[in-house]
Amino acid sequence: MNREMTTTPFGRRPMSYAMLDTQTEVRKGEAGSVADKWKLFRIITEAKPLLGVSDRALAVLHALLSFHKQNDLDSTANLIVFPSNRELSLRCHGMAPVTLRRHLASLVEAGMIIRRDSPNGKRYVRRDQEGELKTAFGFDLVPLVIKAAEYEALAATIRAEDLAKRILRERVSLDRRDIAKMIIFAEEQALEGPWDALSERFMPLARPLLRGFDRQGLEVLATSLNCLRADVEKLLELQDNSIKSSASDVQNERHIQNQNPDSIIEFEPGFRKDQGLTVENNSDWEERDSKKGLHSNKSAPRQPNQPKAFPLGLVLKACPDVLDYALGGINRWPDLVQTANLVRVTLGISPDAWNQAIEVFGANEAAIVVSAILQKGEDILSPGGYLRALTDKARDGVFSSGPLLMGLLRSNQIKHDAEAG
């Protein structure tokens, strides 16, 4: 096949510098280059963000490759494919002709294929009397072979960038988890220190990560979290050294653990001594309320650990993001409650709001609501205020977590179908 001659597009389609550059590269390319077409297509798919082509344009390229019978692309052989628009559209799953032409033009402009148009613009092949191919008009795939090394380098760059982002995301997740756990520990142990200030400093750094977060943004976030973690660790270390160096009796009386065997899980007290309620068993609530005369005409709150009617698996399917915060998986309701307690710190939900939610919803359903708030992500600007609003509605009997879960399930299914399609 003679590729020394510059070819121009038929009809009203103009010539461009990109077409000239591609044909020049092909003429100067290394002769005898061979590439497996499907391996090459996978590499091109990986390099897509740097090539400036869309997913649907790559679907058209996949269809063009399927018209080449051999599995290998040899730059010395005839690599021109000449399907009709109808056949090409069928292999692109019924793509509209206008859309098909637009994506073919984008592949040409990206230098991935060359138009070899006939005098009348039709695509066909001419053979000699022995059946050997003499002339073909259609789309030349040889630029793919000539640029195979370039595509591989671009794909390697994308892979390195993705790996760096994954490592940064892991680092961010670990720092967030460790900072949250250390702050909870300090609250439970009633340690002295500016824990309120550290919590406020942590809140803006604990927002859910968006999928489109670039590497630079992740590096800035990871650096900020690392500095905060160092401050928290240093403060805990000072507290630990102070405790070890003290031998007074006050040391042994500074904190009393809740040893109630009926409690499934302990929750942290408030950031301040006057903030919120701690979670206790239902009989203690009733005794306290009866002494203070706080019973109202509204319905009594549920018991904190009353099992919820929703299966745990359904909750995790609707709110899969909560699994990223679980230390050892979520296999039981207490695991979800413990994880939600950690999540509420990362979301900036105060202990007071959390304890009120437990009092009204019960521990299990409060964990469901916090998991749903996490799943909604950036849609909720103030997670603490949102939880308080839902708690007030539930107290008045006008809110249940059921519709919230069902809505998240539908949203996840729609997102999954869109990605699959």
N, C-alpha and C positions, 0 to 999 in steps of 0.2 A: 504494500500500500504506500503510495507516494505521499509523504507528509512534508515535503520541502516547500510546497506551495501554500501561501496564506489563503485561507478560505473566509469568505464573508457571509453573513446571514442573508437568507432570501427575504424578499418583500420589503416591508417598511421597517423591519428591525435594524437598528443602526449598528455600526461597528463601534468598539470601545477599546480603551487601552488595556483593560483586563483580558479581552480576547486576544489582542496582539501579544501580550506578555505570556499567556498560556501557550500559544502556538510557538513562540520563540523558545520557551522552556522545553517543549516537546522536541523541537529540532536539535536542541543542544543536549538533550537528555542522554543518559547512558544507555547504549544499545544492549539488548539482551536482558533487560530487567524482567524479573518474573515475581509475581505475588499471588498468594491465595486470595481470591476475591472476597470470601466471607470473613477471613481473618482481617483483611484490609478494611472491610466495611465496619467491623467492630472497632478497629482503631480510629476510624473516621468518626464514628459515633461518640467515642470517648473525647475526641478533640473538638467536638461540635461547638462548644462555647467560644473557641478561638477562631473558628472558620467562618462565622457569620451566616450560617445556614440554619433553617428551622427544622423541627422534627418531621414535618410533612415533606419538606424538600428531600430529607434523607429517605423517606418512604418511597419517593419517586426514584431516587438513586438505587435503592434496593430492587425495585421493579426492573430498572434498566439492566442491572447486573444479572438478574434472573434470565434475561433473554440471551445472554452469552452462554453457550452450551458447556464449554470447558470450565473446570473449577479454577484453573490457573489463568492469570492474565499475563501474557507474554508481549512485551513491547514491540517485538519484531513481527508478531502475527497481526492479522486483521482483528481489531477490537471494536469495530463499528457495529452497533446494533441498530436495527431499523424497524421497530414496532410501530404500528399505526396508533394514533391517539386513542382509538377505541380499545385496542388490546392493552395499551399501557394504562388506561383508566381502570380497566377491569382488574389488573394486577395491583392497582393502588386502591382496591376495595371500593370502586365506583366513584373515584374523585371526579369532580366537575371539570369539564374541559377548560374553562377559564382558569380555575385554580391550578390545573395541571400545567398549563402553559406558563403561568407565573412562576411555579417552582422549577420548571425546566430552565427558565431564564435565570433564576437565582443560582442554579448549579453551574451554568455557563459563566455567569459573572464571577462566581467564586473560583473559577479555573479548574473545576473538577471534571468537566466534560467539554468536548469541542463539537460544535455543530458542523457537520459536513453536508451542507444543503445541496440538493440537486438543482439543475437549471430551472425546474418548475416548482421547487420546494417540496416535492414528494420524497418519501423515504422508500428506497428499494435497493435491490442488488442486481448486478449484471454478471452473468457467468459465460465462460467460453463453451465450445462444443464438447469438451471433456468434463464439463461440470465444475471446473475450477473457478473460484471467485475472481473476477477481474476488477469490478468497480462496485463500491457500496456507498450509499448515501444515508446518513442518519446521525447518530450520536457516537462520537469516538470516545472510548473509555481509557485511552492510553495515558492521559494526564494522571490518572489515579496511580498507575504503576510508576511513572516518572517521579511523582511526588510522594511515594510511599515512605521514604525515610523522613521527609519533612512532617508528614502526618504522625509518624511514630514519635518524633521529638515533641510535637504539640501534645499528643496524648500523654507522654511521660510528664510533661509540665503540669497538665491537669491532674494526673494521679498524685504527683507530689504535693500540689496545692490542696487536694482533697484530704490527703493523709495529714498534712499539717493542720488543717481545720478540724479533723477528727480528734487529733491529739489535743488541740486547744479546747475543744468541747469537753473532752474527758477531764482535762485539768480544771476547767471551770466547774463542771459538775461535782468533782471531788472536793474542791475548795468550798463550794456552796454547802455541800452536805456537812463537811467538817466544821465550818464556821457555825452553821445552825445547831449542830449537836453540842458544840462547846458552849454556845450561848444558853441553850436549854439546861445544860449541866450546871452552869454558873447560877442560873435562876433556881434550880432545884436545891442546890447546896447553899443558897442565900449568901453567895460570896460578895464581898465588898468590891466595888469598882464601878466605872461608868458604863454599865451594861445597857442602859437605856440609850445612851449616845451611840454605842457600838451597834445596837439593833437598828437604830434609825439610819446609820451609815450603811448598814447591810441591805436595807430594804430596796433601794434603787438598783442594787447590783444583783438582786435575786429575781428579777423579772424573767419570764420564760424566754428562752432563746428562739428567735425567728429562724426559719429555714434559710432565709436569704442573708443571714448575717455574714459579712465578708471577713476575710482573715484579719484585716487591720482592726476592725471592731472587736473581734474575739481577743486579739492580743492586748488591746487597751483594757477590756473587761478582765482578762486573766491577770494582768498586772495589778489592777485595783484590788481584786480579790486576794491576791498574794500578799499585798501590803496589809490589808485588813486582817488576814489570817495570822500574819506575823505579830500584829498588835494584840490580837486575842490570845495567842499562845504565850506571848510575853507576860500578859497580865495574869493568866492562869498559872504560869510558872512562878511569878512573884507570890501569888496567893498560896501556892503549894509550899514554897520555901518558908513563908511566914507561919503556916500551920505546923510544919515539921519542927521549926525552931521554938515553938511555944509549947511549954509543958504545964500550963496552968489548967485549973479545973474548968475555966470558961471554955477552953477549947473543946472539951467533951460535951458541953451543953449547948453549943451554938446552933445545932441543927438536929431536929428529931424527924426521922423517916416515918412515913405512913406505913404501918405494919398490918393494915387491915387485910386479912387473907381473902375476904370476899371480893376485893377490888381486882378486876381483870388487869388493869394497867394504870400506872400513875401518870398524872399529867403535871406539867409545871405550874407553879403559882404565878401570880401576876408579876409584871416588871416592877410594880410598886406594891407596897404592902396593902394599900387601900384600894387596889384595882381588882375587880372581878371576884368570882367565887372559885374555890377549888372544887374538884370533882370528888364527891363522897357518895356513900350508898344512900338509897332512897329513904331509909328509915331515919338517917341523920337529918335529911332535908325536912321531913315531916315534923320531927321533933323541934328543929330550929324555927320553922315557920309557925308552929303552934304556939311556941313561947312568945314570939314577936307579933302574933296576930296578923301574919302577912297573907293568909289564905284569901283569895279573891273569888269572884263568881265565875272566872274563866276556867277552862278545863285544866286539870292538873297536868304538870309536865310528865312525860314518859319516864320510865326508869332509864338511867343512863346507858345501861348495857343491854337493853331489850333487843333481841335479834330483829333485824329488818326483814320485811317480806321479800325483798329483792335478792336473787342469788348473787353471791359474791362474784361469780364469773361474769354475770351481766354487767355489774358495776365496773369491773376491770376492762370489759370490752368497750363500754361507753367512755371510760376515762383512762385510756392506756398510758397517758403521760405520768400518772402517779407511780407507775412501776419504776421509773427512773430514779425515784427517791427512796425506794425500799432497800434496806440494807441486806436482807436475806430472803427476798421474795415476799409475796403476799399470798398466804395459803389459808389464813383464818381471818375472822373479823378483827381480833385484836391486832393483827399485823397491819390491817388497813388503818385502824385508829391510830396506831403508833406512827405510821408513815404520814398520815394526815397532820398529826401534831408537829412533825418535822416540816411538812409543806407549808403550814400556816406561818411558820417563822420566815421562810423564804418569800412568801407573798406579802409579808408585812402585816399580818393579821395579829392584833394584840391578844394577850392572854385573856383579857376581859371579854372580848368578842367571842373568842373560842369557848370559854367557859359558859357564857350565856347560851351559845348554840348547843352545847352539850346538855345544858339544863332543860332546854325546850325540846330539842330534837331527840335527845338520847345520843350516846357516844357513837353508835354505828351510823346513824343517819347524818350526824354532824360531819363524820368522816366522808360520807358520800357527797355532801354539799361542798366541802372544801376541795375534794377531788374534782368535782365538776367545775368549780371556779378556776382551778389550775388548768383544766382542759380548755376552757374558754380563752385563756391566755390574754392577749392584748385587747380583747373585746371588753374587758372589765378594767376600768381605770383605777378604781379603788376597791381592792378585794375585801379589805376590812369593813368598809362601809356597805358593800354589797351583802356580805354575810350578816351584818346587823339588820339590814333591811329584810332579808329573808327570814331571819329569826323572829323579827316583829310580826311578819305576816303569818308565820307558823304559830306564833303565840295566839294570834287572833283566829286561827283555824282556816286561813285562806291560802296556805301554801303547802305543797307536798313535793318531795324530791322526785316522784315518779315522772311527771311530764318533763322535768329537767333532764333526767336520764334518757328518756325516749327521744328528746330533741337532739341530744348529743349522739345517740346511736344513728339516727337518720343522717345527721351531718357527717359522721365518720363514713357511713356507707356511700353517700354522695361523693365525698372526696376520694374514696377508694375506687369507685366506678370511673371517676374522671381520670385518675392516674392510670387505670387499666386500659381505658379507651384511648 
